[in-house]
Amino acid sequence: MDLFAKPSDASRESISRIRGWVQELIDLAPNDRVMVTTLRCQEPGCPPVETVIAIWRTGHAAQQFKIYKAPADVARDDVAVVRSAER
């Protein structure tokens, strides 16, 4: 696994779509930040790919959420669950 490999156009598009859903569903201030990334797991029993969403909000502790799907498979409803957990 190449940790420094550039993501494909499809992967970048999926990540951008997920970031947009987070920004749409969670009331973020202009200075708040969202990062969406993909992690691969080689450990037994762990899903092969997970999408990680990190949110940095002004005046709040950083939050991290995992969706156990590849970014291309993440749906808006998956991100809506993150919104529910964020509250």
Chimera marker file (.cmm) of the C-alpha trace (Angstrom):
<marker_set name="trace">
<marker id="1" x="0.000" y="0.000" z="0.000" r="1" g="1" b="0" radius="0.5"/>
<marker id="2" x="1.384" y="3.375" z="-1.024" r="1" g="1" b="0" radius="0.5"/>
<marker id="3" x="0.504" y="5.942" z="1.645" r="1" g="1" b="0" radius="0.5"/>
<marker id="4" x="1.506" y="8.781" z="-0.662" r="1" g="1" b="0" radius="0.5"/>
<marker id="5" x="-0.348" y="7.662" z="-3.788" r="1" g="1" b="0" radius="0.5"/>
<marker id="6" x="-2.595" y="10.322" z="-5.269" r="1" g="1" b="0" radius="0.5"/>
<marker id="7" x="-6.299" y="9.488" z="-5.151" r="1" g="1" b="0" radius="0.5"/>
<marker id="8" x="-8.080" y="8.779" z="-8.410" r="1" g="1" b="0" radius="0.5"/>
<marker id="9" x="-10.444" y="11.332" z="-9.922" r="1" g="1" b="0" radius="0.5"/>
<marker id="10" x="-13.400" y="9.145" z="-8.888" r="1" g="1" b="0" radius="0.5"/>
<marker id="11" x="-12.115" y="8.978" z="-5.312" r="1" g="1" b="0" radius="0.5"/>
<marker id="12" x="-11.585" y="12.745" z="-5.178" r="1" g="1" b="0" radius="0.5"/>
<marker id="13" x="-15.099" y="13.262" z="-6.523" r="1" g="1" b="0" radius="0.5"/>
<marker id="14" x="-16.596" y="10.925" z="-3.891" r="1" g="1" b="0" radius="0.5"/>
<marker id="15" x="-14.670" y="12.618" z="-1.085" r="1" g="1" b="0" radius="0.5"/>
<marker id="16" x="-15.755" y="16.041" z="-2.311" r="1" g="1" b="0" radius="0.5"/>
<marker id="17" x="-19.390" y="14.879" z="-2.420" r="1" g="1" b="0" radius="0.5"/>
<marker id="18" x="-19.163" y="13.557" z="1.164" r="1" g="1" b="0" radius="0.5"/>
<marker id="19" x="-17.541" y="16.799" z="2.377" r="1" g="1" b="0" radius="0.5"/>
<marker id="20" x="-20.404" y="18.741" z="0.768" r="1" g="1" b="0" radius="0.5"/>
<marker id="21" x="-23.000" y="16.601" z="2.532" r="1" g="1" b="0" radius="0.5"/>
<marker id="22" x="-21.282" y="17.168" z="5.885" r="1" g="1" b="0" radius="0.5"/>
<marker id="23" x="-21.239" y="20.913" z="5.320" r="1" g="1" b="0" radius="0.5"/>
<marker id="24" x="-24.886" y="20.841" z="4.266" r="1" g="1" b="0" radius="0.5"/>
<marker id="25" x="-26.138" y="18.675" z="7.129" r="1" g="1" b="0" radius="0.5"/>
<marker id="26" x="-24.119" y="20.127" z="10.017" r="1" g="1" b="0" radius="0.5"/>
<marker id="27" x="-24.358" y="23.788" z="10.917" r="1" g="1" b="0" radius="0.5"/>
<marker id="28" x="-20.731" y="24.787" z="10.364" r="1" g="1" b="0" radius="0.5"/>
<marker id="29" x="-19.276" y="28.247" z="10.849" r="1" g="1" b="0" radius="0.5"/>
<marker id="30" x="-17.075" y="29.768" z="8.129" r="1" g="1" b="0" radius="0.5"/>
<marker id="31" x="-13.878" y="28.885" z="10.041" r="1" g="1" b="0" radius="0.5"/>
<marker id="32" x="-14.902" y="25.266" z="10.770" r="1" g="1" b="0" radius="0.5"/>
<marker id="33" x="-13.095" y="22.562" z="8.787" r="1" g="1" b="0" radius="0.5"/>
<marker id="34" x="-14.030" y="19.137" z="7.454" r="1" g="1" b="0" radius="0.5"/>
<marker id="35" x="-11.594" y="16.471" z="6.299" r="1" g="1" b="0" radius="0.5"/>
<marker id="36" x="-12.677" y="13.257" z="4.592" r="1" g="1" b="0" radius="0.5"/>
<marker id="37" x="-10.154" y="10.496" z="4.047" r="1" g="1" b="0" radius="0.5"/>
<marker id="38" x="-10.010" y="6.784" z="3.305" r="1" g="1" b="0" radius="0.5"/>
<marker id="39" x="-8.221" y="4.210" z="5.416" r="1" g="1" b="0" radius="0.5"/>
<marker id="40" x="-7.408" y="0.640" z="4.462" r="1" g="1" b="0" radius="0.5"/>
<marker id="41" x="-7.202" y="-1.988" z="7.159" r="1" g="1" b="0" radius="0.5"/>
<marker id="42" x="-5.091" y="-5.130" z="7.014" r="1" g="1" b="0" radius="0.5"/>
<marker id="43" x="-6.136" y="-6.358" z="10.483" r="1" g="1" b="0" radius="0.5"/>
<marker id="44" x="-8.314" y="-9.479" z="10.771" r="1" g="1" b="0" radius="0.5"/>
<marker id="45" x="-11.998" y="-8.707" z="11.323" r="1" g="1" b="0" radius="0.5"/>
<marker id="46" x="-11.707" y="-5.069" z="10.291" r="1" g="1" b="0" radius="0.5"/>
<marker id="47" x="-13.493" y="-3.793" z="7.165" r="1" g="1" b="0" radius="0.5"/>
<marker id="48" x="-11.107" y="-3.516" z="4.211" r="1" g="1" b="0" radius="0.5"/>
<marker id="49" x="-11.867" y="0.177" z="3.615" r="1" g="1" b="0" radius="0.5"/>
<marker id="50" x="-13.423" y="2.855" z="5.789" r="1" g="1" b="0" radius="0.5"/>
<marker id="51" x="-14.224" y="6.507" z="5.210" r="1" g="1" b="0" radius="0.5"/>
<marker id="52" x="-13.173" y="8.792" z="8.048" r="1" g="1" b="0" radius="0.5"/>
<marker id="53" x="-14.762" y="12.205" z="8.578" r="1" g="1" b="0" radius="0.5"/>
<marker id="54" x="-12.993" y="14.666" z="10.885" r="1" g="1" b="0" radius="0.5"/>
<marker id="55" x="-14.632" y="17.931" z="11.914" r="1" g="1" b="0" radius="0.5"/>
<marker id="56" x="-12.870" y="20.853" z="13.571" r="1" g="1" b="0" radius="0.5"/>
<marker id="57" x="-15.350" y="23.423" z="14.888" r="1" g="1" b="0" radius="0.5"/>
<marker id="58" x="-14.367" y="26.697" z="16.480" r="1" g="1" b="0" radius="0.5"/>
<marker id="59" x="-14.770" y="26.435" z="20.245" r="1" g="1" b="0" radius="0.5"/>
<marker id="60" x="-15.383" y="22.649" z="20.192" r="1" g="1" b="0" radius="0.5"/>
<marker id="61" x="-13.226" y="19.569" z="20.505" r="1" g="1" b="0" radius="0.5"/>
<marker id="62" x="-12.334" y="17.878" z="17.233" r="1" g="1" b="0" radius="0.5"/>
<marker id="63" x="-14.654" y="15.044" z="16.256" r="1" g="1" b="0" radius="0.5"/>
<marker id="64" x="-14.017" y="11.962" z="14.144" r="1" g="1" b="0" radius="0.5"/>
<marker id="65" x="-16.545" y="9.588" z="12.616" r="1" g="1" b="0" radius="0.5"/>
<marker id="66" x="-16.042" y="6.387" z="10.637" r="1" g="1" b="0" radius="0.5"/>
<marker id="67" x="-18.275" y="4.960" z="7.959" r="1" g="1" b="0" radius="0.5"/>
<marker id="68" x="-17.306" y="1.395" z="7.149" r="1" g="1" b="0" radius="0.5"/>
<marker id="69" x="-17.618" y="1.811" z="3.393" r="1" g="1" b="0" radius="0.5"/>
<marker id="70" x="-15.443" y="3.059" z="0.552" r="1" g="1" b="0" radius="0.5"/>
<marker id="71" x="-16.140" y="6.723" z="-0.319" r="1" g="1" b="0" radius="0.5"/>
<marker id="72" x="-17.854" y="5.748" z="-3.587" r="1" g="1" b="0" radius="0.5"/>
<marker id="73" x="-20.340" y="3.637" z="-1.583" r="1" g="1" b="0" radius="0.5"/>
<marker id="74" x="-21.171" y="6.281" z="1.042" r="1" g="1" b="0" radius="0.5"/>
<marker id="75" x="-24.696" y="7.678" z="0.699" r="1" g="1" b="0" radius="0.5"/>
<marker id="76" x="-26.138" y="10.922" z="2.008" r="1" g="1" b="0" radius="0.5"/>
<marker id="77" x="-28.086" y="8.887" z="4.605" r="1" g="1" b="0" radius="0.5"/>
<marker id="78" x="-24.766" y="7.550" z="5.983" r="1" g="1" b="0" radius="0.5"/>
<marker id="79" x="-23.620" y="11.135" z="6.523" r="1" g="1" b="0" radius="0.5"/>
<marker id="80" x="-26.984" y="12.027" z="8.107" r="1" g="1" b="0" radius="0.5"/>
<marker id="81" x="-26.214" y="9.403" z="10.782" r="1" g="1" b="0" radius="0.5"/>
<marker id="82" x="-22.955" y="11.286" z="11.474" r="1" g="1" b="0" radius="0.5"/>
<marker id="83" x="-25.040" y="14.441" z="11.946" r="1" g="1" b="0" radius="0.5"/>
<marker id="84" x="-27.187" y="12.648" z="14.548" r="1" g="1" b="0" radius="0.5"/>
<marker id="85" x="-24.071" y="11.468" z="16.436" r="1" g="1" b="0" radius="0.5"/>
<marker id="86" x="-22.549" y="14.957" z="16.266" r="1" g="1" b="0" radius="0.5"/>
<marker id="87" x="-25.319" y="16.542" z="18.310" r="1" g="1" b="0" radius="0.5"/>
<link id1="1" id2="2" r="1" g="1" b="0" radius="0.2"/>
<link id1="2" id2="3" r="1" g="1" b="0" radius="0.2"/>
<link id1="3" id2="4" r="1" g="1" b="0" radius="0.2"/>
<link id1="4" id2="5" r="1" g="1" b="0" radius="0.2"/>
<link id1="5" id2="6" r="1" g="1" b="0" radius="0.2"/>
<link id1="6" id2="7" r="1" g="1" b="0" radius="0.2"/>
<link id1="7" id2="8" r="1" g="1" b="0" radius="0.2"/>
<link id1="8" id2="9" r="1" g="1" b="0" radius="0.2"/>
<link id1="9" id2="10" r="1" g="1" b="0" radius="0.2"/>
<link id1="10" id2="11" r="1" g="1" b="0" radius="0.2"/>
<link id1="11" id2="12" r="1" g="1" b="0" radius="0.2"/>
<link id1="12" id2="13" r="1" g="1" b="0" radius="0.2"/>
<link id1="13" id2="14" r="1" g="1" b="0" radius="0.2"/>
<link id1="14" id2="15" r="1" g="1" b="0" radius="0.2"/>
<link id1="15" id2="16" r="1" g="1" b="0" radius="0.2"/>
<link id1="16" id2="17" r="1" g="1" b="0" radius="0.2"/>
<link id1="17" id2="18" r="1" g="1" b="0" radius="0.2"/>
<link id1="18" id2="19" r="1" g="1" b="0" radius="0.2"/>
<link id1="19" id2="20" r="1" g="1" b="0" radius="0.2"/>
<link id1="20" id2="21" r="1" g="1" b="0" radius="0.2"/>
<link id1="21" id2="22" r="1" g="1" b="0" radius="0.2"/>
<link id1="22" id2="23" r="1" g="1" b="0" radius="0.2"/>
<link id1="23" id2="24" r="1" g="1" b="0" radius="0.2"/>
<link id1="24" id2="25" r="1" g="1" b="0" radius="0.2"/>
<link id1="25" id2="26" r="1" g="1" b="0" radius="0.2"/>
<link id1="26" id2="27" r="1" g="1" b="0" radius="0.2"/>
<link id1="27" id2="28" r="1" g="1" b="0" radius="0.2"/>
<link id1="28" id2="29" r="1" g="1" b="0" radius="0.2"/>
<link id1="29" id2="30" r="1" g="1" b="0" radius="0.2"/>
<link id1="30" id2="31" r="1" g="1" b="0" radius="0.2"/>
<link id1="31" id2="32" r="1" g="1" b="0" radius="0.2"/>
<link id1="32" id2="33" r="1" g="1" b="0" radius="0.2"/>
<link id1="33" id2="34" r="1" g="1" b="0" radius="0.2"/>
<link id1="34" id2="35" r="1" g="1" b="0" radius="0.2"/>
<link id1="35" id2="36" r="1" g="1" b="0" radius="0.2"/>
<link id1="36" id2="37" r="1" g="1" b="0" radius="0.2"/>
<link id1="37" id2="38" r="1" g="1" b="0" radius="0.2"/>
<link id1="38" id2="39" r="1" g="1" b="0" radius="0.2"/>
<link id1="39" id2="40" r="1" g="1" b="0" radius="0.2"/>
<link id1="40" id2="41" r="1" g="1" b="0" radius="0.2"/>
<link id1="41" id2="42" r="1" g="1" b="0" radius="0.2"/>
<link id1="42" id2="43" r="1" g="1" b="0" radius="0.2"/>
<link id1="43" id2="44" r="1" g="1" b="0" radius="0.2"/>
<link id1="44" id2="45" r="1" g="1" b="0" radius="0.2"/>
<link id1="45" id2="46" r="1" g="1" b="0" radius="0.2"/>
<link id1="46" id2="47" r="1" g="1" b="0" radius="0.2"/>
<link id1="47" id2="48" r="1" g="1" b="0" radius="0.2"/>
<link id1="48" id2="49" r="1" g="1" b="0" radius="0.2"/>
<link id1="49" id2="50" r="1" g="1" b="0" radius="0.2"/>
<link id1="50" id2="51" r="1" g="1" b="0" radius="0.2"/>
<link id1="51" id2="52" r="1" g="1" b="0" radius="0.2"/>
<link id1="52" id2="53" r="1" g="1" b="0" radius="0.2"/>
<link id1="53" id2="54" r="1" g="1" b="0" radius="0.2"/>
<link id1="54" id2="55" r="1" g="1" b="0" radius="0.2"/>
<link id1="55" id2="56" r="1" g="1" b="0" radius="0.2"/>
<link id1="56" id2="57" r="1" g="1" b="0" radius="0.2"/>
<link id1="57" id2="58" r="1" g="1" b="0" radius="0.2"/>
<link id1="58" id2="59" r="1" g="1" b="0" radius="0.2"/>
<link id1="59" id2="60" r="1" g="1" b="0" radius="0.2"/>
<link id1="60" id2="61" r="1" g="1" b="0" radius="0.2"/>
<link id1="61" id2="62" r="1" g="1" b="0" radius="0.2"/>
<link id1="62" id2="63" r="1" g="1" b="0" radius="0.2"/>
<link id1="63" id2="64" r="1" g="1" b="0" radius="0.2"/>
<link id1="64" id2="65" r="1" g="1" b="0" radius="0.2"/>
<link id1="65" id2="66" r="1" g="1" b="0" radius="0.2"/>
<link id1="66" id2="67" r="1" g="1" b="0" radius="0.2"/>
<link id1="67" id2="68" r="1" g="1" b="0" radius="0.2"/>
<link id1="68" id2="69" r="1" g="1" b="0" radius="0.2"/>
<link id1="69" id2="70" r="1" g="1" b="0" radius="0.2"/>
<link id1="70" id2="71" r="1" g="1" b="0" radius="0.2"/>
<link id1="71" id2="72" r="1" g="1" b="0" radius="0.2"/>
<link id1="72" id2="73" r="1" g="1" b="0" radius="0.2"/>
<link id1="73" id2="74" r="1" g="1" b="0" radius="0.2"/>
<link id1="74" id2="75" r="1" g="1" b="0" radius="0.2"/>
<link id1="75" id2="76" r="1" g="1" b="0" radius="0.2"/>
<link id1="76" id2="77" r="1" g="1" b="0" radius="0.2"/>
<link id1="77" id2="78" r="1" g="1" b="0" radius="0.2"/>
<link id1="78" id2="79" r="1" g="1" b="0" radius="0.2"/>
<link id1="79" id2="80" r="1" g="1" b="0" radius="0.2"/>
<link id1="80" id2="81" r="1" g="1" b="0" radius="0.2"/>
<link id1="81" id2="82" r="1" g="1" b="0" radius="0.2"/>
<link id1="82" id2="83" r="1" g="1" b="0" radius="0.2"/>
<link id1="83" id2="84" r="1" g="1" b="0" radius="0.2"/>
<link id1="84" id2="85" r="1" g="1" b="0" radius="0.2"/>
<link id1="85" id2="86" r="1" g="1" b="0" radius="0.2"/>
<link id1="86" id2="87" r="1" g="1" b="0" radius="0.2"/>
</marker_set>
